[in-house]
Amino acid sequence: HPIGIYYPTAQLRSMGRLKDPSQLDPAVKLRDGHVTCSSCHDQNSQLPKKLVMQNTGSRLCFSCHNL
């Protein structure tokens, strides 16, 4: 997954494929509006791959992405 993306601009250009920043799950953190490693990973997490939440059914992915 790319990092360093300014999410608000990406969302506006996504033609509905990305959720509005106000709709993101609070577990998904943006740093100054940017997607970073810590948007999806937490070094203190006990989950596989140190994810910020379970990804069963692509839950983490669908926190930002629409299909």
Number of C-alpha atoms within 10 A of each C-alpha: 6 7 12 12 13 15 21 17 11 15 17 13 11 13 9 12 14 21 20 15 13 8 10 16 14 10 16 21 18 20 14 9 14 17 20 19 16 17 16 19 19 17 11 9 12 11 14 11 11 15 21 22 19 12 14 8 8 10 13 18 13 15 18 18 17 11 6
